[in-house]
Amino acid sequence: MTQGAKRWKVPKGHVYVLDDICKGCGFCIEYCPRKVLAQSEHFNAKGYHPPEVVDPDACVMCGFCELVCPDFAIWTEKETAEVKDAA
């Protein structure tokens, strides 16, 4: 790394999908810049294939999946760092 270059800390967290609400439109899969999601093989209660998280470590918590979901069936949650008591 060159001197003076900044290192960026990439946020980590979890992606959650509400399978029974999802209608399988695939917008979240299409717009994920890191290809974290893929269409699952199983059917939900509506008969659609909801997305599944296939590469959770690649997720950068950009939130595109949340923004494009017309059914609000997907959301991300950033990991919180544990604060240890100094006592």
PDB file of N, CA, C and O in Angstrom:
ATOM      1  N   MET A   1       0.847  -1.174   0.000  1.00  0.00           N
ATOM      2  CA  MET A   1       0.000   0.000   0.000  1.00  0.00           C
ATOM      3  C   MET A   1       0.891   1.235   0.000  1.00  0.00           C
ATOM      4  O   MET A   1       1.915   1.271   0.683  1.00  0.00           O
ATOM      5  N   THR A   2       0.504   2.229  -0.756  1.00  0.00           N
ATOM      6  CA  THR A   2       1.294   3.449  -0.826  1.00  0.00           C
ATOM      7  C   THR A   2       1.101   4.270   0.432  1.00  0.00           C
ATOM      8  O   THR A   2       0.062   4.201   1.088  1.00  0.00           O
ATOM      9  N   GLN A   3       2.111   5.041   0.752  1.00  0.00           N
ATOM     10  CA  GLN A   3       2.042   5.852   1.954  1.00  0.00           C
ATOM     11  C   GLN A   3       0.961   6.920   1.801  1.00  0.00           C
ATOM     12  O   GLN A   3       0.836   7.550   0.751  1.00  0.00           O
ATOM     13  N   GLY A   4       0.198   7.107   2.845  1.00  0.00           N
ATOM     14  CA  GLY A   4      -0.858   8.101   2.828  1.00  0.00           C
ATOM     15  C   GLY A   4      -2.181   7.595   2.278  1.00  0.00           C
ATOM     16  O   GLY A   4      -3.191   8.295   2.363  1.00  0.00           O
ATOM     17  N   ALA A   5      -2.195   6.387   1.715  1.00  0.00           N
ATOM     18  CA  ALA A   5      -3.448   5.829   1.189  1.00  0.00           C
ATOM     19  C   ALA A   5      -4.335   5.394   2.347  1.00  0.00           C
ATOM     20  O   ALA A   5      -3.859   4.827   3.330  1.00  0.00           O
ATOM     21  N   LYS A   6      -5.610   5.662   2.220  1.00  0.00           N
ATOM     22  CA  LYS A   6      -6.563   5.286   3.267  1.00  0.00           C
ATOM     23  C   LYS A   6      -7.071   3.876   3.024  1.00  0.00           C
ATOM     24  O   LYS A   6      -7.258   3.455   1.882  1.00  0.00           O
ATOM     25  N   ARG A   7      -7.288   3.166   4.094  1.00  0.00           N
ATOM     26  CA  ARG A   7      -7.915   1.850   4.016  1.00  0.00           C
ATOM     27  C   ARG A   7      -9.373   2.029   4.407  1.00  0.00           C
ATOM     28  O   ARG A   7      -9.682   2.644   5.427  1.00  0.00           O
ATOM     29  N   TRP A   8     -10.253   1.493   3.599  1.00  0.00           N
ATOM     30  CA  TRP A   8     -11.678   1.611   3.855  1.00  0.00           C
ATOM     31  C   TRP A   8     -12.162   0.383   4.600  1.00  0.00           C
ATOM     32  O   TRP A   8     -11.799  -0.744   4.261  1.00  0.00           O
ATOM     33  N   LYS A   9     -12.969   0.601   5.601  1.00  0.00           N
ATOM     34  CA  LYS A   9     -13.560  -0.509   6.339  1.00  0.00           C
ATOM     35  C   LYS A   9     -14.922  -0.787   5.714  1.00  0.00           C
ATOM     36  O   LYS A   9     -15.801   0.075   5.706  1.00  0.00           O
ATOM     37  N   VAL A  10     -15.086  -1.989   5.195  1.00  0.00           N
ATOM     38  CA  VAL A  10     -16.331  -2.379   4.542  1.00  0.00           C
ATOM     39  C   VAL A  10     -17.299  -2.873   5.607  1.00  0.00           C
ATOM     40  O   VAL A  10     -16.955  -3.764   6.383  1.00  0.00           O
ATOM     41  N   PRO A  11     -18.511  -2.307   5.661  1.00  0.00           N
ATOM     42  CA  PRO A  11     -19.470  -2.762   6.668  1.00  0.00           C
ATOM     43  C   PRO A  11     -19.894  -4.201   6.416  1.00  0.00           C
ATOM     44  O   PRO A  11     -20.023  -4.634   5.271  1.00  0.00           O
ATOM     45  N   LYS A  12     -20.103  -4.917   7.477  1.00  0.00           N
ATOM     46  CA  LYS A  12     -20.564  -6.303   7.393  1.00  0.00           C
ATOM     47  C   LYS A  12     -21.905  -6.408   8.103  1.00  0.00           C
ATOM     48  O   LYS A  12     -22.244  -5.580   8.949  1.00  0.00           O
ATOM     49  N   GLY A  13     -22.652  -7.428   7.749  1.00  0.00           N
ATOM     50  CA  GLY A  13     -23.941  -7.632   8.382  1.00  0.00           C
ATOM     51  C   GLY A  13     -24.639  -8.841   7.812  1.00  0.00           C
ATOM     52  O   GLY A  13     -24.002  -9.787   7.351  1.00  0.00           O
ATOM     53  N   HIS A  14     -25.960  -8.799   7.848  1.00  0.00           N
ATOM     54  CA  HIS A  14     -26.766  -9.930   7.406  1.00  0.00           C
ATOM     55  C   HIS A  14     -27.869  -9.458   6.466  1.00  0.00           C
ATOM     56  O   HIS A  14     -28.370  -8.340   6.585  1.00  0.00           O
ATOM     57  N   VAL A  15     -28.233 -10.319   5.540  1.00  0.00           N
ATOM     58  CA  VAL A  15     -29.344 -10.066   4.622  1.00  0.00           C
ATOM     59  C   VAL A  15     -30.454 -11.037   4.999  1.00  0.00           C
ATOM     60  O   VAL A  15     -30.222 -12.239   5.129  1.00  0.00           O
ATOM     61  N   TYR A  16     -31.656 -10.510   5.172  1.00  0.00           N
ATOM     62  CA  TYR A  16     -32.802 -11.328   5.550  1.00  0.00           C
ATOM     63  C   TYR A  16     -33.871 -11.247   4.468  1.00  0.00           C
ATOM     64  O   TYR A  16     -34.113 -10.182   3.900  1.00  0.00           O
ATOM     65  N   VAL A  17     -34.506 -12.377   4.190  1.00  0.00           N
ATOM     66  CA  VAL A  17     -35.576 -12.447   3.194  1.00  0.00           C
ATOM     67  C   VAL A  17     -36.814 -13.031   3.856  1.00  0.00           C
ATOM     68  O   VAL A  17     -36.747 -14.079   4.499  1.00  0.00           O
ATOM     69  N   LEU A  18     -37.943 -12.351   3.696  1.00  0.00           N
ATOM     70  CA  LEU A  18     -39.224 -12.880   4.159  1.00  0.00           C
ATOM     71  C   LEU A  18     -39.801 -13.702   3.016  1.00  0.00           C
ATOM     72  O   LEU A  18     -40.475 -13.174   2.132  1.00  0.00           O
ATOM     73  N   ASP A  19     -39.527 -14.999   3.046  1.00  0.00           N
ATOM     74  CA  ASP A  19     -39.897 -15.888   1.937  1.00  0.00           C
ATOM     75  C   ASP A  19     -41.376 -15.829   1.581  1.00  0.00           C
ATOM     76  O   ASP A  19     -41.723 -15.811   0.400  1.00  0.00           O
ATOM     77  N   ASP A  20     -42.248 -15.798   2.575  1.00  0.00           N
ATOM     78  CA  ASP A  20     -43.682 -15.869   2.295  1.00  0.00           C
ATOM     79  C   ASP A  20     -44.256 -14.582   1.714  1.00  0.00           C
ATOM     80  O   ASP A  20     -45.365 -14.590   1.180  1.00  0.00           O
ATOM     81  N   ILE A  21     -43.526 -13.484   1.808  1.00  0.00           N
ATOM     82  CA  ILE A  21     -43.987 -12.218   1.234  1.00  0.00           C
ATOM     83  C   ILE A  21     -43.436 -12.031  -0.181  1.00  0.00           C
ATOM     84  O   ILE A  21     -44.065 -11.373  -1.009  1.00  0.00           O
ATOM     85  N   CYS A  22     -42.286 -12.598  -0.453  1.00  0.00           N
ATOM     86  CA  CYS A  22     -41.603 -12.438  -1.741  1.00  0.00           C
ATOM     87  C   CYS A  22     -42.430 -13.017  -2.885  1.00  0.00           C
ATOM     88  O   CYS A  22     -43.003 -14.100  -2.771  1.00  0.00           O
ATOM     89  N   LYS A  23     -42.481 -12.265  -4.002  1.00  0.00           N
ATOM     90  CA  LYS A  23     -43.179 -12.766  -5.189  1.00  0.00           C
ATOM     91  C   LYS A  23     -42.212 -13.197  -6.291  1.00  0.00           C
ATOM     92  O   LYS A  23     -42.621 -13.444  -7.425  1.00  0.00           O
ATOM     93  N   GLY A  24     -40.930 -13.284  -5.948  1.00  0.00           N
ATOM     94  CA  GLY A  24     -39.944 -13.828  -6.874  1.00  0.00           C
ATOM     95  C   GLY A  24     -39.652 -12.977  -8.086  1.00  0.00           C
ATOM     96  O   GLY A  24     -39.318 -13.517  -9.141  1.00  0.00           O
ATOM     97  N   CYS A  25     -39.764 -11.661  -7.978  1.00  0.00           N
ATOM     98  CA  CYS A  25     -39.538 -10.792  -9.139  1.00  0.00           C
ATOM     99  C   CYS A  25     -38.076 -10.788  -9.582  1.00  0.00           C
ATOM    100  O   CYS A  25     -37.787 -10.583 -10.761  1.00  0.00           O
ATOM    101  N   GLY A  26     -37.152 -11.015  -8.642  1.00  0.00           N
ATOM    102  CA  GLY A  26     -35.734 -11.079  -8.984  1.00  0.00           C
ATOM    103  C   GLY A  26     -35.018  -9.745  -9.046  1.00  0.00           C
ATOM    104  O   GLY A  26     -33.841  -9.704  -9.403  1.00  0.00           O
ATOM    105  N   PHE A  27     -35.694  -8.644  -8.707  1.00  0.00           N
ATOM    106  CA  PHE A  27     -35.036  -7.334  -8.746  1.00  0.00           C
ATOM    107  C   PHE A  27     -33.817  -7.303  -7.823  1.00  0.00           C
ATOM    108  O   PHE A  27     -32.771  -6.768  -8.188  1.00  0.00           O
ATOM    109  N   CYS A  28     -33.954  -7.873  -6.638  1.00  0.00           N
ATOM    110  CA  CYS A  28     -32.840  -7.852  -5.681  1.00  0.00           C
ATOM    111  C   CYS A  28     -31.636  -8.614  -6.222  1.00  0.00           C
ATOM    112  O   CYS A  28     -30.492  -8.205  -6.025  1.00  0.00           O
ATOM    113  N   ILE A  29     -31.899  -9.709  -6.898  1.00  0.00           N
ATOM    114  CA  ILE A  29     -30.822 -10.515  -7.482  1.00  0.00           C
ATOM    115  C   ILE A  29     -30.146  -9.741  -8.615  1.00  0.00           C
ATOM    116  O   ILE A  29     -28.920  -9.705  -8.710  1.00  0.00           O
ATOM    117  N   GLU A  30     -30.951  -9.134  -9.458  1.00  0.00           N
ATOM    118  CA  GLU A  30     -30.447  -8.403 -10.625  1.00  0.00           C
ATOM    119  C   GLU A  30     -29.609  -7.185 -10.232  1.00  0.00           C
ATOM    120  O   GLU A  30     -28.584  -6.912 -10.857  1.00  0.00           O
ATOM    121  N   TYR A  31     -30.040  -6.452  -9.200  1.00  0.00           N
ATOM    122  CA  TYR A  31     -29.385  -5.196  -8.851  1.00  0.00           C
ATOM    123  C   TYR A  31     -28.288  -5.325  -7.801  1.00  0.00           C
ATOM    124  O   TYR A  31     -27.631  -4.333  -7.487  1.00  0.00           O
ATOM    125  N   CYS A  32     -28.073  -6.510  -7.253  1.00  0.00           N
ATOM    126  CA  CYS A  32     -27.003  -6.689  -6.267  1.00  0.00           C
ATOM    127  C   CYS A  32     -25.649  -6.561  -6.968  1.00  0.00           C
ATOM    128  O   CYS A  32     -25.326  -7.374  -7.834  1.00  0.00           O
ATOM    129  N   PRO A  33     -24.853  -5.548  -6.604  1.00  0.00           N
ATOM    130  CA  PRO A  33     -23.581  -5.345  -7.298  1.00  0.00           C
ATOM    131  C   PRO A  33     -22.529  -6.405  -6.982  1.00  0.00           C
ATOM    132  O   PRO A  33     -21.548  -6.537  -7.714  1.00  0.00           O
ATOM    133  N   ARG A  34     -22.721  -7.158  -5.903  1.00  0.00           N
ATOM    134  CA  ARG A  34     -21.733  -8.150  -5.493  1.00  0.00           C
ATOM    135  C   ARG A  34     -22.211  -9.586  -5.681  1.00  0.00           C
ATOM    136  O   ARG A  34     -21.526 -10.524  -5.274  1.00  0.00           O
ATOM    137  N   LYS A  35     -23.372  -9.766  -6.291  1.00  0.00           N
ATOM    138  CA  LYS A  35     -23.934 -11.105  -6.569  1.00  0.00           C
ATOM    139  C   LYS A  35     -24.047 -11.955  -5.296  1.00  0.00           C
ATOM    140  O   LYS A  35     -23.667 -13.125  -5.269  1.00  0.00           O
ATOM    141  N   VAL A  36     -24.577 -11.330  -4.254  1.00  0.00           N
ATOM    142  CA  VAL A  36     -24.772 -11.997  -2.966  1.00  0.00           C
ATOM    143  C   VAL A  36     -25.987 -12.917  -3.010  1.00  0.00           C
ATOM    144  O   VAL A  36     -26.033 -13.926  -2.307  1.00  0.00           O
ATOM    145  N   LEU A  37     -26.964 -12.568  -3.832  1.00  0.00           N
ATOM    146  CA  LEU A  37     -28.231 -13.301  -3.890  1.00  0.00           C
ATOM    147  C   LEU A  37     -28.356 -14.126  -5.163  1.00  0.00           C
ATOM    148  O   LEU A  37     -27.774 -13.806  -6.200  1.00  0.00           O
ATOM    149  N   ALA A  38     -29.137 -15.203  -5.052  1.00  0.00           N
ATOM    150  CA  ALA A  38     -29.463 -16.038  -6.210  1.00  0.00           C
ATOM    151  C   ALA A  38     -30.875 -16.577  -6.009  1.00  0.00           C
ATOM    152  O   ALA A  38     -31.384 -16.604  -4.888  1.00  0.00           O
ATOM    153  N   GLN A  39     -31.498 -16.999  -7.090  1.00  0.00           N
ATOM    154  CA  GLN A  39     -32.836 -17.566  -6.995  1.00  0.00           C
ATOM    155  C   GLN A  39     -32.748 -18.936  -6.330  1.00  0.00           C
ATOM    156  O   GLN A  39     -31.916 -19.763  -6.703  1.00  0.00           O
ATOM    157  N   SER A  40     -33.606 -19.166  -5.352  1.00  0.00           N
ATOM    158  CA  SER A  40     -33.579 -20.448  -4.644  1.00  0.00           C
ATOM    159  C   SER A  40     -34.307 -21.521  -5.447  1.00  0.00           C
ATOM    160  O   SER A  40     -35.027 -21.223  -6.400  1.00  0.00           O
ATOM    161  N   GLU A  41     -34.110 -22.745  -5.054  1.00  0.00           N
ATOM    162  CA  GLU A  41     -34.772 -23.875  -5.702  1.00  0.00           C
ATOM    163  C   GLU A  41     -36.141 -24.158  -5.087  1.00  0.00           C
ATOM    164  O   GLU A  41     -37.003 -24.751  -5.736  1.00  0.00           O
ATOM    165  N   HIS A  42     -36.343 -23.736  -3.835  1.00  0.00           N
ATOM    166  CA  HIS A  42     -37.607 -24.053  -3.163  1.00  0.00           C
ATOM    167  C   HIS A  42     -38.693 -23.028  -3.491  1.00  0.00           C
ATOM    168  O   HIS A  42     -38.401 -21.903  -3.894  1.00  0.00           O
ATOM    169  N   PHE A  43     -39.926 -23.431  -3.314  1.00  0.00           N
ATOM    170  CA  PHE A  43     -41.081 -22.566  -3.532  1.00  0.00           C
ATOM    171  C   PHE A  43     -41.550 -22.005  -2.201  1.00  0.00           C
ATOM    172  O   PHE A  43     -41.476 -22.678  -1.173  1.00  0.00           O
ATOM    173  N   ASN A  44     -42.039 -20.758  -2.225  1.00  0.00           N
ATOM    174  CA  ASN A  44     -42.648 -20.205  -1.019  1.00  0.00           C
ATOM    175  C   ASN A  44     -44.145 -20.516  -1.027  1.00  0.00           C
ATOM    176  O   ASN A  44     -44.621 -21.238  -1.903  1.00  0.00           O
ATOM    177  N   ALA A  45     -44.883 -19.981  -0.068  1.00  0.00           N
ATOM    178  CA  ALA A  45     -46.311 -20.261   0.055  1.00  0.00           C
ATOM    179  C   ALA A  45     -47.106 -19.759  -1.151  1.00  0.00           C
ATOM    180  O   ALA A  45     -48.187 -20.274  -1.438  1.00  0.00           O
ATOM    181  N   LYS A  46     -46.578 -18.760  -1.856  1.00  0.00           N
ATOM    182  CA  LYS A  46     -47.262 -18.218  -3.034  1.00  0.00           C
ATOM    183  C   LYS A  46     -46.891 -18.964  -4.315  1.00  0.00           C
ATOM    184  O   LYS A  46     -47.465 -18.705  -5.373  1.00  0.00           O
ATOM    185  N   GLY A  47     -45.941 -19.881  -4.223  1.00  0.00           N
ATOM    186  CA  GLY A  47     -45.519 -20.644  -5.393  1.00  0.00           C
ATOM    187  C   GLY A  47     -44.380 -20.021  -6.169  1.00  0.00           C
ATOM    188  O   GLY A  47     -44.124 -20.404  -7.311  1.00  0.00           O
ATOM    189  N   TYR A  48     -43.688 -19.059  -5.562  1.00  0.00           N
ATOM    190  CA  TYR A  48     -42.565 -18.386  -6.211  1.00  0.00           C
ATOM    191  C   TYR A  48     -41.239 -18.873  -5.631  1.00  0.00           C
ATOM    192  O   TYR A  48     -41.191 -19.442  -4.541  1.00  0.00           O
ATOM    193  N   HIS A  49     -40.177 -18.638  -6.379  1.00  0.00           N
ATOM    194  CA  HIS A  49     -38.825 -18.929  -5.897  1.00  0.00           C
ATOM    195  C   HIS A  49     -38.250 -17.645  -5.294  1.00  0.00           C
ATOM    196  O   HIS A  49     -37.872 -16.741  -6.039  1.00  0.00           O
ATOM    197  N   PRO A  50     -38.177 -17.545  -3.974  1.00  0.00           N
ATOM    198  CA  PRO A  50     -37.584 -16.347  -3.366  1.00  0.00           C
ATOM    199  C   PRO A  50     -36.061 -16.376  -3.500  1.00  0.00           C
ATOM    200  O   PRO A  50     -35.488 -17.427  -3.791  1.00  0.00           O
ATOM    201  N   PRO A  51     -35.408 -15.248  -3.294  1.00  0.00           N
ATOM    202  CA  PRO A  51     -33.945 -15.247  -3.354  1.00  0.00           C
ATOM    203  C   PRO A  51     -33.358 -15.916  -2.120  1.00  0.00           C
ATOM    204  O   PRO A  51     -34.008 -16.032  -1.081  1.00  0.00           O
ATOM    205  N   GLU A  52     -32.118 -16.349  -2.261  1.00  0.00           N
ATOM    206  CA  GLU A  52     -31.387 -16.859  -1.108  1.00  0.00           C
ATOM    207  C   GLU A  52     -30.002 -16.234  -1.108  1.00  0.00           C
ATOM    208  O   GLU A  52     -29.466 -15.875  -2.156  1.00  0.00           O
ATOM    209  N   VAL A  53     -29.440 -16.111   0.066  1.00  0.00           N
ATOM    210  CA  VAL A  53     -28.109 -15.541   0.202  1.00  0.00           C
ATOM    211  C   VAL A  53     -27.094 -16.637  -0.110  1.00  0.00           C
ATOM    212  O   VAL A  53     -27.030 -17.649   0.589  1.00  0.00           O
ATOM    213  N   VAL A  54     -26.304 -16.433  -1.160  1.00  0.00           N
ATOM    214  CA  VAL A  54     -25.327 -17.444  -1.572  1.00  0.00           C
ATOM    215  C   VAL A  54     -23.886 -17.056  -1.245  1.00  0.00           C
ATOM    216  O   VAL A  54     -23.009 -17.919  -1.195  1.00  0.00           O
ATOM    217  N   ASP A  55     -23.636 -15.770  -1.024  1.00  0.00           N
ATOM    218  CA  ASP A  55     -22.280 -15.318  -0.701  1.00  0.00           C
ATOM    219  C   ASP A  55     -22.348 -14.176   0.315  1.00  0.00           C
ATOM    220  O   ASP A  55     -22.113 -13.021  -0.039  1.00  0.00           O
ATOM    221  N   PRO A  56     -22.666 -14.491   1.575  1.00  0.00           N
ATOM    222  CA  PRO A  56     -22.857 -13.432   2.568  1.00  0.00           C
ATOM    223  C   PRO A  56     -21.610 -12.594   2.827  1.00  0.00           C
ATOM    224  O   PRO A  56     -21.726 -11.418   3.174  1.00  0.00           O
ATOM    225  N   ASP A  57     -20.431 -13.168   2.667  1.00  0.00           N
ATOM    226  CA  ASP A  57     -19.198 -12.416   2.913  1.00  0.00           C
ATOM    227  C   ASP A  57     -18.940 -11.340   1.864  1.00  0.00           C
ATOM    228  O   ASP A  57     -18.163 -10.417   2.106  1.00  0.00           O
ATOM    229  N   ALA A  58     -19.575 -11.446   0.714  1.00  0.00           N
ATOM    230  CA  ALA A  58     -19.393 -10.456  -0.352  1.00  0.00           C
ATOM    231  C   ALA A  58     -20.268  -9.217  -0.146  1.00  0.00           C
ATOM    232  O   ALA A  58     -20.032  -8.184  -0.771  1.00  0.00           O
ATOM    233  N   CYS A  59     -21.260  -9.313   0.714  1.00  0.00           N
ATOM    234  CA  CYS A  59     -22.201  -8.204   0.918  1.00  0.00           C
ATOM    235  C   CYS A  59     -21.503  -7.013   1.562  1.00  0.00           C
ATOM    236  O   CYS A  59     -20.771  -7.165   2.539  1.00  0.00           O
ATOM    237  N   VAL A  60     -21.737  -5.822   1.002  1.00  0.00           N
ATOM    238  CA  VAL A  60     -21.159  -4.585   1.525  1.00  0.00           C
ATOM    239  C   VAL A  60     -22.230  -3.670   2.105  1.00  0.00           C
ATOM    240  O   VAL A  60     -21.988  -2.483   2.323  1.00  0.00           O
ATOM    241  N   MET A  61     -23.407  -4.219   2.352  1.00  0.00           N
ATOM    242  CA  MET A  61     -24.509  -3.486   2.982  1.00  0.00           C
ATOM    243  C   MET A  61     -24.893  -2.226   2.204  1.00  0.00           C
ATOM    244  O   MET A  61     -25.179  -1.187   2.801  1.00  0.00           O
ATOM    245  N   CYS A  62     -24.899  -2.318   0.885  1.00  0.00           N
ATOM    246  CA  CYS A  62     -25.242  -1.152   0.065  1.00  0.00           C
ATOM    247  C   CYS A  62     -26.736  -0.829   0.148  1.00  0.00           C
ATOM    248  O   CYS A  62     -27.136   0.324  -0.014  1.00  0.00           O
ATOM    249  N   GLY A  63     -27.554  -1.851   0.400  1.00  0.00           N
ATOM    250  CA  GLY A  63     -28.986  -1.635   0.550  1.00  0.00           C
ATOM    251  C   GLY A  63     -29.775  -1.607  -0.741  1.00  0.00           C
ATOM    252  O   GLY A  63     -30.976  -1.339  -0.712  1.00  0.00           O
ATOM    253  N   PHE A  64     -29.141  -1.875  -1.878  1.00  0.00           N
ATOM    254  CA  PHE A  64     -29.875  -1.871  -3.148  1.00  0.00           C
ATOM    255  C   PHE A  64     -31.027  -2.866  -3.127  1.00  0.00           C
ATOM    256  O   PHE A  64     -32.112  -2.578  -3.631  1.00  0.00           O
ATOM    257  N   CYS A  65     -30.790  -4.041  -2.541  1.00  0.00           N
ATOM    258  CA  CYS A  65     -31.839  -5.065  -2.511  1.00  0.00           C
ATOM    259  C   CYS A  65     -33.083  -4.544  -1.790  1.00  0.00           C
ATOM    260  O   CYS A  65     -34.207  -4.808  -2.215  1.00  0.00           O
ATOM    261  N   GLU A  66     -32.880  -3.811  -0.707  1.00  0.00           N
ATOM    262  CA  GLU A  66     -34.005  -3.235   0.034  1.00  0.00           C
ATOM    263  C   GLU A  66     -34.736  -2.184  -0.796  1.00  0.00           C
ATOM    264  O   GLU A  66     -35.966  -2.133  -0.808  1.00  0.00           O
ATOM    265  N   LEU A  67     -33.974  -1.356  -1.481  1.00  0.00           N
ATOM    266  CA  LEU A  67     -34.563  -0.258  -2.244  1.00  0.00           C
ATOM    267  C   LEU A  67     -35.406  -0.726  -3.423  1.00  0.00           C
ATOM    268  O   LEU A  67     -36.421  -0.106  -3.741  1.00  0.00           O
ATOM    269  N   VAL A  68     -35.001  -1.807  -4.071  1.00  0.00           N
ATOM    270  CA  VAL A  68     -35.703  -2.235  -5.279  1.00  0.00           C
ATOM    271  C   VAL A  68     -36.823  -3.239  -5.012  1.00  0.00           C
ATOM    272  O   VAL A  68     -37.599  -3.540  -5.919  1.00  0.00           O
ATOM    273  N   CYS A  69     -36.925  -3.759  -3.800  1.00  0.00           N
ATOM    274  CA  CYS A  69     -37.955  -4.762  -3.505  1.00  0.00           C
ATOM    275  C   CYS A  69     -39.328  -4.099  -3.411  1.00  0.00           C
ATOM    276  O   CYS A  69     -39.559  -3.289  -2.514  1.00  0.00           O
ATOM    277  N   PRO A  70     -40.245  -4.433  -4.328  1.00  0.00           N
ATOM    278  CA  PRO A  70     -41.571  -3.816  -4.304  1.00  0.00           C
ATOM    279  C   PRO A  70     -42.448  -4.329  -3.162  1.00  0.00           C
ATOM    280  O   PRO A  70     -43.473  -3.722  -2.851  1.00  0.00           O
ATOM    281  N   ASP A  71     -42.061  -5.427  -2.543  1.00  0.00           N
ATOM    282  CA  ASP A  71     -42.871  -6.018  -1.477  1.00  0.00           C
ATOM    283  C   ASP A  71     -42.247  -5.866  -0.095  1.00  0.00           C
ATOM    284  O   ASP A  71     -42.782  -6.389   0.882  1.00  0.00           O
ATOM    285  N   PHE A  72     -41.135  -5.163  -0.001  1.00  0.00           N
ATOM    286  CA  PHE A  72     -40.430  -4.977   1.278  1.00  0.00           C
ATOM    287  C   PHE A  72     -40.150  -6.321   1.948  1.00  0.00           C
ATOM    288  O   PHE A  72     -40.297  -6.465   3.162  1.00  0.00           O
ATOM    289  N   ALA A  73     -39.748  -7.294   1.144  1.00  0.00           N
ATOM    290  CA  ALA A  73     -39.530  -8.651   1.633  1.00  0.00           C
ATOM    291  C   ALA A  73     -38.062  -8.943   1.926  1.00  0.00           C
ATOM    292  O   ALA A  73     -37.714 -10.080   2.246  1.00  0.00           O
ATOM    293  N   ILE A  74     -37.205  -7.947   1.823  1.00  0.00           N
ATOM    294  CA  ILE A  74     -35.776  -8.161   2.066  1.00  0.00           C
ATOM    295  C   ILE A  74     -35.223  -6.945   2.794  1.00  0.00           C
ATOM    296  O   ILE A  74     -35.607  -5.809   2.517  1.00  0.00           O
ATOM    297  N   TRP A  75     -34.319  -7.201   3.724  1.00  0.00           N
ATOM    298  CA  TRP A  75     -33.669  -6.100   4.421  1.00  0.00           C
ATOM    299  C   TRP A  75     -32.289  -6.531   4.891  1.00  0.00           C
ATOM    300  O   TRP A  75     -31.982  -7.718   4.991  1.00  0.00           O
ATOM    301  N   THR A  76     -31.469  -5.526   5.174  1.00  0.00           N
ATOM    302  CA  THR A  76     -30.119  -5.785   5.661  1.00  0.00           C
ATOM    303  C   THR A  76     -29.987  -5.221   7.062  1.00  0.00           C
ATOM    304  O   THR A  76     -30.675  -4.272   7.440  1.00  0.00           O
ATOM    305  N   GLU A  77     -29.103  -5.816   7.811  1.00  0.00           N
ATOM    306  CA  GLU A  77     -28.856  -5.365   9.178  1.00  0.00           C
ATOM    307  C   GLU A  77     -27.356  -5.406   9.417  1.00  0.00           C
ATOM    308  O   GLU A  77     -26.736  -6.464   9.322  1.00  0.00           O
ATOM    309  N   LYS A  78     -26.776  -4.255   9.727  1.00  0.00           N
ATOM    310  CA  LYS A  78     -25.337  -4.186   9.961  1.00  0.00           C
ATOM    311  C   LYS A  78     -24.987  -4.836  11.290  1.00  0.00           C
ATOM    312  O   LYS A  78     -25.733  -4.751  12.265  1.00  0.00           O
ATOM    313  N   GLU A  79     -23.822  -5.491  11.299  1.00  0.00           N
ATOM    314  CA  GLU A  79     -23.323  -6.064  12.546  1.00  0.00           C
ATOM    315  C   GLU A  79     -22.892  -4.929  13.454  1.00  0.00           C
ATOM    316  O   GLU A  79     -22.336  -3.929  13.000  1.00  0.00           O
ATOM    317  N   THR A  80     -23.151  -5.091  14.721  1.00  0.00           N
ATOM    318  CA  THR A  80     -22.710  -4.093  15.685  1.00  0.00           C
ATOM    319  C   THR A  80     -21.495  -4.639  16.415  1.00  0.00           C
ATOM    320  O   THR A  80     -21.460  -5.806  16.806  1.00  0.00           O
ATOM    321  N   ALA A  81     -20.523  -3.797  16.587  1.00  0.00           N
ATOM    322  CA  ALA A  81     -19.309  -4.204  17.292  1.00  0.00           C
ATOM    323  C   ALA A  81     -19.604  -4.253  18.783  1.00  0.00           C
ATOM    324  O   ALA A  81     -20.243  -3.356  19.332  1.00  0.00           O
ATOM    325  N   GLU A  82     -19.136  -5.300  19.424  1.00  0.00           N
ATOM    326  CA  GLU A  82     -19.333  -5.413  20.862  1.00  0.00           C
ATOM    327  C   GLU A  82     -18.378  -4.467  21.573  1.00  0.00           C
ATOM    328  O   GLU A  82     -17.195  -4.383  21.242  1.00  0.00           O
ATOM    329  N   VAL A  83     -18.917  -3.760  22.552  1.00  0.00           N
ATOM    330  CA  VAL A  83     -18.101  -2.863  23.357  1.00  0.00           C
ATOM    331  C   VAL A  83     -17.810  -3.581  24.663  1.00  0.00           C
ATOM    332  O   VAL A  83     -18.725  -3.965  25.390  1.00  0.00           O
ATOM    333  N   LYS A  84     -16.533  -3.759  24.952  1.00  0.00           N
ATOM    334  CA  LYS A  84     -16.153  -4.472  26.172  1.00  0.00           C
ATOM    335  C   LYS A  84     -15.928  -3.482  27.298  1.00  0.00           C
ATOM    336  O   LYS A  84     -15.360  -2.408  27.100  1.00  0.00           O
ATOM    337  N   ASP A  85     -16.380  -3.858  28.470  1.00  0.00           N
ATOM    338  CA  ASP A  85     -16.226  -3.026  29.658  1.00  0.00           C
ATOM    339  C   ASP A  85     -14.766  -3.052  30.101  1.00  0.00           C
ATOM    340  O   ASP A  85     -14.163  -4.121  30.201  1.00  0.00           O
ATOM    341  N   ALA A  86     -14.206  -1.893  30.364  1.00  0.00           N
ATOM    342  CA  ALA A  86     -12.803  -1.793  30.750  1.00  0.00           C
ATOM    343  C   ALA A  86     -12.579  -2.178  32.211  1.00  0.00           C
ATOM    344  O   ALA A  86     -11.432  -2.316  32.637  1.00  0.00           O
ATOM    345  N   ALA A  87     -13.634  -2.352  32.973  1.00  0.00           N
ATOM    346  CA  ALA A  87     -13.492  -2.662  34.407  1.00  0.00           C
ATOM    347  C   ALA A  87     -13.069  -4.065  34.671  1.00  0.00           C
ATOM    348  O   ALA A  87     -12.913  -4.456  35.827  1.00  0.00           O
TER     349      ALA A  87
END
